[in-house]
């Protein structure tokens, strides 16, 4: 097993599951407040967000960082 991937907390987590979980936790309005991107503000949907995030590395990075900071405790529990 690649030890680099083992240490990566995002390994095995799809972008879609990240977006869905953040929307369930924060809702679109709060997500748009936390990360200033139009796909969260104007007529948001998971599909449009995924399309944008897959093309825009800086935005994807922000979404992944919010996911990790929000659900870090749960991620650690799963590894134990």
Secondary structure, 3 states (H helix, E strand, C coil): CCHHHHHCCCCCCCHHHHHHHHHHHHHHHHHHHHCCCHHHHCCCCHHHHHHHHHHCHHHHHHHHHHHHHHHHHHHHHHHC
